Amino acid sequence: MIDILEHIAAIQRQVSQTGEEVRVTLRRTYQAEVEDVWDALTDPDRIRRWMMPITGELKVGGSFQLEGNAGGEILECEPPQRFKVSFGGPTSLVEISLSQEGESTELQMDHSVPADFGGASGALYVGPGWDGALLGLALYVEGKLEEHHDPQEMANSPEVIEFNKASIHAWVKALRDSGLVSAEELRAATEASATQFAPGSSADDYL
């Protein structure tokens, strides 16, 4: 069983805007060595265990495609500390940074897009999905997934849907804390997020 509240609380979330760029930031600590977390994030055979199958030429200048999801280009890579990729389009950028903290690894993920993509409320379109990915990574590197675990099956399970609901609540709070969105923008984005990540719920369940 997933301890939903523990995993929700393990992620720090922030939404910010600088000039014409909106940035979603997530931070989480993993009970694993930095080299192991790096390998889990960059080895195709391991990525499919906790996220989804990936294809492509996984090196700087190469491209990747997540099965049934977004693809992009690999822009920068400094093993085992950081990599930067485009994700779903050339101006949608994701950067992962890792640092060793004692026996644990601190991960920071930054997803930035132009402000005219929909503004800060777009955090509710991507944030719960990234929460789910960081959950899968945690369960994997901490040895809590069975050998033949199917990440896609898990993503559609009632347990993960409940996790997604808690995630939407957390991102609504992060957006409110940011002061970057109006009540109307927040409601519209929350409704869309509920439809995508927690079918059967609505904005009224989170606001």
Secondary structure, 3 states (H helix, E strand, C coil): CCCHHHHHHCCEEEEEEECCEEEEEEEEEECCCHHHHHHHHHCHHHHHHHCCCEEECCCCCCEEEECCCCEEEEEEEECCCEEEEECCCCCCEEEEEEEEECCEEEEEEEEEEEHHHCCHHHHHHHHHHHHHHHHHHHHHHCCCCCCCCCHHHHHCCHHHHHHHHHHHHHHHHHHHHHCCCCHHHHHHHHHHHHHHHCCCCCHHHCC
